[in-house]
Amino acid sequence: MDRAVPILPTDDLDVARRFYVDGLGFSVTFDASEDGHTGLIGVARGGIALTLDSPMDGHGRHAAVAIEVGDADAYYDEWSARVPVKRAPQDEPWGARTFSVSDPSGNTLFVIGPLRHAP
């Protein structure tokens, strides 16, 4: 299976781990850190996989990743109860329902789901 896994810069792996695991419900798939604060960790949730890199020198900062999900509102309900959310879900004119979250290092997770249909 071919796939792309975004690498997000972080200031501190311990802070990032708490945000992604405790806050967003991801699981750690690998940990390549000797001190818990620098190095790499992989996190996953369902078909979503991310690598968190501290200090990620030379690769830029404040990254963004689009995460396609089956129900943006379900993710919003879960995540907004545990972490600050930048904005509530909204229907976009280009045919998707979206919201976004910023992690502690300033990276944006842009959640994209299908439009919500009225019953």
Secondary structure as GFF3:
##gff-version 3
##sequence-region A 1 119
A	DSSP	beta_strand	7	9	.	.	.	ID=ss1
A	DSSP	alpha_helix	13	17	.	.	.	ID=ss2
A	DSSP	pi_helix	18	23	.	.	.	ID=ss3
A	DSSP	beta_strand	27	32	.	.	.	ID=ss4
A	DSSP	beta_strand	39	45	.	.	.	ID=ss5
A	DSSP	beta_strand	48	54	.	.	.	ID=ss6
A	DSSP	beta_strand	64	68	.	.	.	ID=ss7
A	DSSP	alpha_helix	72	80	.	.	.	ID=ss8
A	DSSP	beta_strand	87	91	.	.	.	ID=ss9
A	DSSP	beta_strand	97	102	.	.	.	ID=ss10
A	DSSP	beta_strand	108	113	.	.	.	ID=ss11
###
